[in-house]
Amino acid sequence: MIESVKLAHASNHKENDKRNGTNEEFLTVWKETAMKKYKVLFHLDEAAKTRAELVLNNIDNLIADLGQENVDVELVANSEGVTALLRVPSRLASRVEKLALDGVRITACANSLRQLGLTKDSLLERVEIVPAGVAELVRKQADGWVYIRP
């Protein structure tokens, strides 16, 4: 009797594996889901220092809550928001540099720089230039990034 129960139990597991995939397949899917990073895009398009501080605070809070290893973050500055990325000694510049060192991608719109008469050399060292800030926002959102404009 015990042997028949064991065989039935083993048979049920085999049937479940056929219907639901193997344990190995399950673990692979689970690991991919569990290890998935959040992708978050912050938008800065205003020159106001208070707006830039708010954006940087939001980025800091997000990273503190989710963990740096669990989130990819990009700050896209366009229009007058690029002025927050200028290479000038300030608390704001120090915060932007620290975020960049911590893995946050900091980007500035080339069109906005041109319109404001600024060059790459006038920006903080770790700022990357993208051809168009709005196109960067659209591409990232199409790739599943979450858009935040505090």
C-alpha positions in Angstrom: 0.0 0.0 0.0 2.8 2.4 0.9 4.6 1.7 -2.3 1.6 2.5 -4.4 1.1 5.8 -2.6 4.8 6.7 -3.2 4.4 5.8 -6.9 1.2 7.8 -7.2 2.9 10.8 -5.5 5.9 10.6 -7.8 3.6 10.2 -10.8 1.7 13.4 -9.7 4.9 15.3 -9.5 5.9 14.2 -13.0 2.5 15.2 -14.3 2.8 18.6 -12.6 6.2 19.2 -14.0 4.9 18.4 -17.5 2.0 20.9 -17.1 3.9 23.6 -15.3 7.5 23.3 -16.4 10.3 21.9 -14.4 11.5 23.2 -11.1 14.7 24.4 -12.9 12.6 26.4 -15.3 10.6 27.9 -12.4 13.8 28.9 -10.6 15.2 30.5 -13.7 12.1 32.6 -14.2 11.9 33.4 -10.5 15.5 34.6 -10.4 15.1 36.7 -13.5 12.0 38.3 -11.9 13.5 38.7 -8.5 16.7 40.2 -9.8 15.0 42.6 -12.2 16.0 46.2 -11.7 13.6 49.1 -11.6 14.3 51.6 -14.3 13.5 55.2 -13.4 13.8 58.3 -15.4 13.8 61.8 -13.8 13.1 64.9 -15.9 14.4 68.3 -15.0 13.4 71.2 -17.3 13.5 74.2 -15.1 16.3 76.5 -13.9 14.9 77.0 -10.4 17.3 75.7 -7.8 14.4 74.5 -5.7 13.2 72.3 -8.5 16.7 70.8 -9.0 17.0 70.2 -5.3 13.6 68.5 -5.3 14.6 66.2 -8.2 17.9 65.3 -6.5 16.0 64.6 -3.2 13.6 62.3 -5.0 16.5 60.4 -6.6 18.3 60.1 -3.2 15.0 58.9 -1.6 14.4 56.3 -4.3 17.8 54.8 -4.1 17.7 54.7 -0.3 14.3 52.9 -0.4 14.9 50.5 -3.2 18.6 50.0 -2.8 21.2 51.1 -5.3 21.7 47.6 -6.6 18.0 47.3 -7.5 17.5 50.5 -9.5 18.8 52.1 -12.7 18.3 55.9 -12.6 18.8 58.5 -15.2 18.3 62.2 -14.9 17.5 64.0 -18.2 17.9 67.7 -18.1 16.6 69.8 -21.0 15.5 73.4 -21.6 16.7 75.6 -18.7 17.1 72.5 -16.5 20.6 72.0 -18.0 21.8 75.0 -16.0 21.6 72.7 -12.9 24.5 70.8 -14.4 26.9 73.7 -14.8 30.5 73.3 -13.7 30.4 75.8 -10.9 31.3 75.3 -7.2 28.0 74.7 -5.4 26.2 72.3 -3.2 24.0 71.4 -6.1 27.0 70.5 -8.3 28.5 68.4 -5.5 25.2 66.4 -5.2 25.0 65.8 -8.9 28.6 64.6 -9.0 28.0 62.3 -6.1 24.9 60.8 -7.8 26.9 60.2 -11.0 29.6 58.5 -9.0 27.0 56.3 -7.4 25.8 55.1 -10.8 23.1 57.6 -11.7 23.3 58.5 -15.4 23.2 62.3 -15.8 22.3 63.5 -19.3 21.8 67.0 -20.9 20.1 67.9 -24.1 22.4 69.1 -26.9 19.6 71.2 -28.4 19.1 73.0 -25.1 22.8 73.6 -24.6 23.0 75.1 -28.1 20.0 77.3 -27.5 21.5 78.6 -24.2 24.9 79.1 -25.7 26.5 76.5 -23.5 29.1 73.8 -24.3 30.1 70.4 -22.9 33.0 72.1 -21.2 30.6 74.3 -19.2 29.0 71.2 -17.6 30.0 68.9 -14.8 32.5 66.2 -15.8 30.2 63.2 -15.7 27.3 64.7 -17.6 26.6 62.9 -20.9 25.2 64.8 -23.8 22.2 63.3 -25.7 21.1 64.8 -29.0 17.5 65.7 -27.8 16.3 65.5 -24.3 12.7 64.8 -25.3 13.8 62.0 -27.6 15.8 60.5 -24.7 12.6 60.6 -22.6 10.5 58.9 -25.3 13.1 56.2 -26.0 13.5 55.3 -22.3 9.7 55.2 -21.7 9.2 53.0 -24.7 11.8 50.7 -23.2 9.8 50.5 -20.0 11.4 53.1 -17.8 9.2 54.9 -15.3 8.9 58.6 -15.9 9.0 61.0 -12.9 8.9 64.8 -13.1 8.6 66.1 -9.5 
